[in-house]
Amino acid sequence: MNNAWYTLHNPDDVASPALLVFPERIEQNIQSMLEMAGGPQFLRPHIKTHKMAEIIQMQLDHGITKFKCATIGEAELLATTGAPDILLAMQPVGPNVARFFNLVGQYPNLKFSCLVDNEKTVDFISLKAKEKHMQAHVYIDINVGMNRTGITPGDDAISLYKKIATAHNLSIEGLHVYDGHIRYPKISERKKVCDAAFEEVISLKRKLEKRGFNVKNIVAGGSPTFPIHAKRDGIVASPGTTLLWDDGYGSLFTDMPFQCAAVLVTRLISKPTNEQFCLDLGHKSLASEMAFPRVKFLNTDDLDQLGQSEEHFVVRPGHPETHEIGDVYYAIPKHICPTVAKYPRVFTVVDGLVTGSWRVAARDHKISI
């Protein structure tokens, strides 16, 4: 067990709960992304999973220049690293519109764009761009079944595209398509549903081009549909979880080559009965929106997961006599994205040794802007 890739040589140096990241595995995941996409020009990775400057820099070092993010804070983090092309994939409203333009003004040598899916937002962004004497770059967010945001790829989308394309202070960059609802474990089923949904996007593109509009870019998919969109000609794929991976996606999508690169460290803190033990892995340390089990334990299969509260994680041991207070357990979360955001810093591990720490710089929605 001491030779397992996730095991710390000296776990006493790390207080629990903690999150470890493994740069060598992140590097391999980036290589896999590049191989699947066919080159950095076809990638726009999302940073919402990791929110770390160091991981952004690793991707920049591989020639990846386009990125996607969900908050102004994440966009600012990308800007501080010098990422050339930044897409805010969350339609800005209210004060976030002004924050977006402040960010654009502070980094004039970088390209920023955002999503829109309705005329009211388009009018507001156009007005703000005019007030700032700027040109705002926007993508139309297309809804292909996620039913969370976006506009249906029909006549209303064509009208919205025309409105943006003819506005003086707006530049239409293309279409954004997120299909996170397509989560079939078998790649053949996932591809069939994904292709059917994407055909609506291709149809919309053809209709726009017949009307004389140029659809410069299509940004498509997340991690589950990445292998499918990565094979489409001229499409920019936007995976995110692929960088750290987790047991939720790893168990569901066995066709993908990504490795888990983030591991939780937790300890046994109490043994009130032989049927119930307690670990220090509560809601504040592990994403709690998932059903149980919420982690995959790596160095034991003897703990049945029962419940979780703010600081505590209750488990039932199969063999209580084999566990002692203070025992260290390593676990991969089912959902890594919101788990990372619970830690101000993560520890980097190489060959079983803690080599430093990385700040989860964009865990807050605001850095300075």
C-alpha positions as CSV (number, residue, x, y, z in Angstrom):
1,M,0.0,0.0,0.0
2,N,2.9,2.4,0.6
3,N,3.7,2.2,-3.1
4,A,0.2,3.4,-4.2
5,W,0.3,6.5,-6.3
6,Y,-1.8,8.6,-3.9
7,T,-0.1,7.6,-0.6
8,L,1.9,10.3,1.3
9,H,5.2,9.1,2.7
10,N,4.7,11.3,5.7
11,P,0.9,12.0,6.2
12,D,1.6,13.5,9.6
13,D,2.8,16.6,7.7
14,V,-0.7,17.2,6.3
15,A,-3.6,18.2,8.6
16,S,-7.0,16.8,7.5
17,P,-9.2,17.3,5.8
18,A,-7.0,18.3,2.9
19,L,-7.0,18.1,-0.9
20,L,-4.0,16.8,-2.7
21,V,-3.3,17.4,-6.4
22,F,-0.8,15.5,-8.5
23,P,0.8,17.7,-11.2
24,E,2.2,14.7,-13.2
25,R,-1.3,13.3,-13.6
26,I,-2.7,16.8,-14.5
27,E,0.0,16.9,-17.2
28,Q,-1.0,13.6,-18.6
29,N,-4.7,14.7,-18.7
30,I,-3.7,17.8,-20.6
31,Q,-1.8,15.6,-23.1
32,S,-4.9,13.4,-23.5
33,M,-7.1,16.4,-24.1
34,L,-4.7,17.6,-26.8
35,E,-4.5,14.2,-28.5
36,M,-8.3,13.8,-28.5
37,A,-8.9,17.3,-29.8
38,G,-6.2,17.2,-32.5
39,G,-4.4,20.3,-31.2
40,P,-4.7,23.3,-28.9
41,Q,-6.6,25.3,-31.5
42,F,-9.6,23.1,-31.0
43,L,-9.7,23.4,-27.2
44,R,-11.3,25.9,-24.9
45,P,-11.0,24.3,-21.5
46,H,-13.2,25.4,-18.6
47,I,-11.4,26.5,-15.4
48,K,-14.4,26.1,-13.1
49,T,-13.1,22.8,-11.8
50,H,-9.7,23.8,-10.6
51,K,-9.7,27.6,-10.4
52,M,-5.9,27.7,-10.1
53,A,-3.3,29.8,-11.9
54,E,-0.7,27.0,-12.0
55,I,-3.0,24.7,-14.0
56,I,-3.9,27.5,-16.4
57,Q,-0.1,28.0,-16.9
58,M,0.4,24.3,-17.6
59,Q,-2.1,24.6,-20.4
60,L,-0.6,27.8,-21.7
61,D,2.7,26.0,-21.8
62,H,1.1,23.5,-24.2
63,G,-0.1,26.2,-26.6
64,I,-3.7,26.3,-25.3
65,T,-4.8,29.9,-25.7
66,K,-8.6,29.8,-25.4
67,F,-10.3,29.3,-22.1
68,K,-13.8,29.3,-20.6
69,C,-14.9,30.4,-17.1
70,A,-18.1,30.9,-15.1
71,T,-17.4,33.9,-12.9
72,I,-15.8,37.4,-13.2
73,G,-13.3,36.1,-10.6
74,E,-12.3,33.2,-12.8
75,A,-12.1,35.6,-15.8
76,E,-9.8,37.9,-13.8
77,L,-7.6,34.9,-12.8
78,L,-7.3,34.0,-16.4
79,A,-6.4,37.6,-17.3
80,T,-3.6,37.7,-14.6
81,T,-2.0,34.7,-16.2
82,G,-2.0,36.3,-19.6
83,A,-4.5,33.9,-21.2
84,P,-5.1,35.5,-24.6
85,D,-8.8,34.6,-25.2
86,I,-11.3,34.4,-22.3
87,L,-15.0,33.4,-22.6
88,L,-17.3,34.2,-19.7
89,A,-19.7,31.3,-20.1
90,M,-22.3,32.8,-17.7
91,Q,-24.5,35.5,-19.1
92,P,-23.7,38.7,-17.2
93,V,-26.5,40.6,-15.6
94,G,-26.8,43.4,-13.0
95,P,-23.5,44.7,-11.6
96,N,-21.6,41.9,-13.4
97,V,-22.0,43.7,-16.7
98,A,-20.1,46.7,-15.3
99,R,-17.5,44.3,-13.8
100,F,-17.1,42.6,-17.1
101,F,-16.4,45.9,-18.9
102,N,-14.0,47.0,-16.1
103,L,-12.1,43.8,-16.6
104,V,-12.0,44.3,-20.4
105,G,-10.7,47.8,-19.8
106,Q,-8.0,46.7,-17.4
107,Y,-6.6,44.1,-19.8
108,P,-6.9,45.7,-23.2
109,N,-4.4,43.3,-24.9
110,L,-6.6,40.3,-24.1
111,K,-9.8,39.2,-25.8
112,F,-12.9,38.8,-23.6
113,S,-16.3,37.5,-24.7
114,C,-19.5,36.6,-23.0
115,L,-22.7,34.8,-23.6
116,V,-26.2,36.2,-24.4
117,D,-29.5,34.5,-25.0
118,N,-32.1,37.3,-25.1
119,E,-32.6,40.7,-26.6
120,K,-32.8,42.5,-23.2
121,T,-29.3,41.4,-22.3
122,V,-28.0,42.3,-25.8
123,D,-29.5,45.8,-25.5
124,F,-28.0,46.3,-22.1
125,I,-24.5,45.1,-23.1
126,S,-24.6,47.1,-26.3
127,L,-25.5,50.3,-24.3
128,K,-22.7,49.7,-21.8
129,A,-20.2,49.1,-24.7
130,K,-21.3,52.3,-26.2
131,E,-20.9,54.2,-22.9
132,K,-17.4,52.7,-22.5
133,H,-16.4,53.3,-26.2
134,M,-15.7,49.6,-26.5
135,Q,-16.6,46.7,-28.8
136,A,-18.1,43.8,-26.8
137,H,-17.5,40.3,-28.1
138,V,-20.5,37.9,-27.6
139,Y,-21.5,34.3,-28.3
140,I,-25.2,33.3,-28.5
141,D,-25.9,30.6,-25.9
142,I,-27.8,27.8,-27.6
143,N,-30.1,25.4,-25.7
144,V,-30.1,21.9,-27.1
145,G,-31.9,20.2,-24.2
146,M,-30.1,21.2,-21.0
147,N,-32.9,23.6,-20.4
148,R,-30.8,25.7,-18.0
149,T,-29.8,28.6,-20.1
150,G,-29.8,29.4,-23.8
151,I,-32.1,30.0,-26.7
152,T,-33.7,27.3,-28.8
153,P,-31.9,27.0,-32.2
154,G,-34.8,28.3,-34.3
155,D,-36.2,31.6,-35.7
156,D,-35.7,33.5,-32.4
157,A,-32.0,32.6,-32.4
158,I,-31.7,33.8,-36.0
159,S,-33.3,37.1,-35.1
160,L,-31.0,37.5,-32.1
161,Y,-28.0,36.7,-34.2
162,K,-29.0,39.4,-36.7
163,K,-29.6,41.9,-33.9
164,I,-26.1,41.4,-32.6
165,A,-24.4,41.2,-36.0
166,T,-25.9,44.6,-37.0
167,A,-25.2,46.4,-33.7
168,H,-22.4,49.0,-33.8
169,N,-20.8,48.1,-30.4
170,L,-21.1,44.4,-30.6
171,S,-19.1,41.7,-32.3
172,I,-20.8,38.3,-32.9
173,E,-18.3,35.6,-32.2
174,G,-20.5,32.6,-32.9
175,L,-22.5,29.9,-31.0
176,H,-22.0,28.3,-27.6
177,V,-23.6,24.9,-27.0
178,Y,-23.5,23.1,-23.6
179,D,-25.0,19.7,-23.5
180,G,-24.3,18.5,-20.0
181,H,-27.6,16.6,-19.8
182,I,-26.1,14.0,-22.2
183,R,-24.6,11.5,-19.8
184,Y,-25.1,8.0,-21.2
185,P,-22.4,5.7,-20.0
186,K,-22.0,3.9,-23.3
187,I,-20.2,6.1,-25.8
188,S,-22.3,4.8,-28.7
189,E,-25.5,5.9,-26.9
190,R,-23.9,9.2,-25.9
191,K,-22.8,9.9,-29.4
192,K,-26.2,9.1,-30.9
193,V,-28.0,11.6,-28.7
194,C,-25.2,14.2,-28.9
195,D,-25.2,14.0,-32.7
196,A,-29.0,14.4,-32.9
197,A,-28.9,17.5,-30.6
198,F,-25.9,19.0,-32.5
199,E,-27.6,18.6,-35.8
200,E,-30.0,21.4,-34.7
201,V,-26.9,23.6,-34.3
202,I,-25.6,22.7,-37.7
203,S,-29.0,23.5,-39.2
204,L,-29.0,26.9,-37.5
205,K,-25.5,27.6,-38.8
206,R,-26.6,26.8,-42.3
207,K,-29.7,29.0,-42.1
208,L,-27.6,31.9,-40.7
209,E,-25.0,31.5,-43.5
210,K,-27.8,31.5,-46.1
211,R,-28.9,34.8,-44.8
212,G,-25.3,36.1,-45.2
213,F,-24.1,35.9,-41.7
214,N,-20.7,34.4,-40.9
215,V,-20.7,31.9,-38.0
216,K,-17.0,32.2,-37.0
217,N,-16.9,29.8,-34.1
218,I,-18.9,27.1,-32.4
219,V,-17.8,26.2,-28.8
220,A,-19.4,22.9,-27.9
221,G,-19.9,20.4,-25.1
222,G,-18.4,19.7,-21.7
223,S,-16.5,16.7,-20.4
224,P,-19.1,13.9,-21.1
225,T,-19.4,14.8,-24.7
226,F,-15.8,15.9,-25.2
227,P,-14.8,12.7,-27.1
228,I,-17.7,13.3,-29.6
229,H,-17.2,17.0,-30.3
230,A,-13.4,16.7,-30.4
231,K,-13.8,14.7,-33.7
232,R,-16.0,17.4,-35.4
233,D,-14.3,19.5,-38.0
234,G,-13.9,23.1,-37.0
235,I,-15.5,22.8,-33.6
236,V,-13.9,24.0,-30.4
237,A,-14.5,21.6,-27.5
238,S,-14.6,22.9,-23.9
239,P,-14.0,20.2,-21.3
240,G,-13.2,21.1,-17.7
241,T,-13.4,18.2,-15.3
242,T,-11.0,16.3,-17.5
243,L,-8.1,18.2,-15.9
244,L,-8.6,16.7,-12.4
245,W,-11.3,14.1,-13.1
246,D,-13.3,12.4,-10.4
247,D,-15.0,9.2,-9.5
248,G,-18.4,10.3,-10.7
249,Y,-17.2,10.7,-14.3
250,G,-14.5,8.0,-14.0
251,S,-17.1,5.4,-13.0
252,L,-19.7,6.6,-15.6
253,F,-17.5,7.3,-18.6
254,T,-15.0,4.4,-18.8
255,D,-14.3,5.2,-22.5
256,M,-12.2,8.3,-21.5
257,P,-8.5,8.0,-20.7
258,F,-8.3,10.6,-17.9
259,Q,-6.8,10.0,-14.6
260,C,-7.9,11.2,-11.2
261,A,-5.5,13.9,-10.2
262,A,-7.1,15.2,-6.9
263,V,-7.4,13.2,-3.7
264,L,-8.9,14.0,-0.3
265,V,-7.1,13.2,2.9
266,T,-9.3,12.4,5.9
267,R,-8.9,10.8,9.3
268,L,-10.9,8.7,11.7
269,I,-11.8,11.0,14.6
270,S,-14.3,9.0,16.6
271,K,-15.7,5.5,17.2
272,P,-18.9,6.0,19.2
273,T,-20.1,2.5,18.4
274,N,-18.9,-0.5,16.4
275,E,-21.6,0.2,13.8
276,Q,-20.8,3.9,13.4
277,F,-17.5,5.7,13.0
278,C,-16.8,9.3,12.2
279,L,-14.3,10.9,9.8
280,D,-13.4,14.6,9.6
281,L,-14.9,15.1,6.1
282,G,-18.0,17.2,6.4
283,H,-20.0,19.4,4.0
284,K,-17.4,22.1,4.4
285,S,-14.7,19.8,2.9
286,L,-16.6,17.6,0.4
287,A,-19.4,18.4,-2.0
288,S,-22.6,17.2,-0.5
289,E,-25.1,17.6,-3.4
290,M,-24.4,14.0,-4.6
291,A,-26.2,10.9,-3.3
292,F,-24.2,8.5,-1.2
293,P,-21.5,7.2,-1.7
294,R,-19.9,10.7,-2.1
295,V,-16.4,9.4,-2.3
296,K,-14.4,6.4,-3.4
297,F,-12.0,5.3,-0.7
298,L,-8.7,4.3,-2.2
299,N,-7.0,2.5,0.7
300,T,-10.1,0.7,2.2
301,D,-13.3,-0.9,1.0
302,D,-14.5,-1.5,4.5
303,L,-16.4,1.7,5.1
304,D,-20.1,2.1,4.2
305,Q,-21.0,5.8,3.9
306,L,-24.1,6.7,6.0
307,G,-24.3,10.4,6.6
308,Q,-22.6,13.8,6.5
309,S,-23.0,17.1,8.4
310,E,-20.9,20.3,8.5
311,E,-17.7,18.8,9.9
312,H,-18.5,15.1,10.1
313,F,-18.7,12.1,7.8
314,V,-20.4,9.0,9.4
315,V,-19.5,5.6,8.1
316,R,-20.2,2.0,9.1
317,P,-17.1,-0.3,9.3
318,G,-17.3,-3.9,8.2
319,H,-14.5,-4.9,10.5
320,P,-14.4,-2.3,13.3
321,E,-11.4,-3.9,15.0
322,T,-9.1,-3.0,12.0
323,H,-9.6,0.7,12.3
324,E,-8.0,3.0,14.9
325,I,-8.5,6.6,15.9
326,G,-6.2,8.8,13.7
327,D,-6.1,6.3,10.8
328,V,-5.6,8.1,7.4
329,Y,-7.9,7.5,4.5
330,Y,-7.5,8.7,0.9
331,A,-10.6,9.3,-1.2
332,I,-11.6,10.6,-4.6
333,P,-14.8,12.7,-4.6
334,K,-17.7,11.8,-6.8
335,H,-17.9,15.5,-7.8
336,I,-14.6,17.3,-7.8
337,C,-15.7,20.8,-9.0
338,P,-17.5,22.1,-5.9
339,T,-15.1,20.1,-3.7
340,V,-12.1,22.1,-4.9
341,A,-13.9,25.4,-4.1
342,K,-14.0,24.4,-0.4
343,Y,-10.2,24.7,-0.1
344,P,-8.2,27.9,-0.1
345,R,-5.1,25.9,-1.0
346,V,-4.3,22.4,-2.3
347,F,-1.1,20.5,-1.6
348,T,0.9,19.4,-4.6
349,V,2.3,15.8,-4.4
350,V,5.1,14.2,-6.4
351,D,6.4,10.7,-5.7
352,G,4.6,10.6,-2.3
353,L,6.1,13.9,-1.1
354,V,4.3,17.2,-0.6
355,T,6.2,19.7,-2.8
356,G,4.3,22.8,-2.1
357,S,0.8,24.3,-2.4
358,W,-1.3,26.0,-5.0
359,R,-3.9,28.7,-4.2
360,V,-7.4,28.1,-5.4
361,A,-7.3,31.7,-6.4
362,A,-10.8,32.0,-8.0
363,R,-12.8,30.1,-5.3
364,D,-14.3,33.5,-4.4
365,H,-16.5,35.2,-7.0
366,K,-14.4,38.3,-6.7
367,I,-10.6,38.8,-6.7
368,S,-10.3,42.6,-7.2
369,I,-12.8,43.6,-9.8
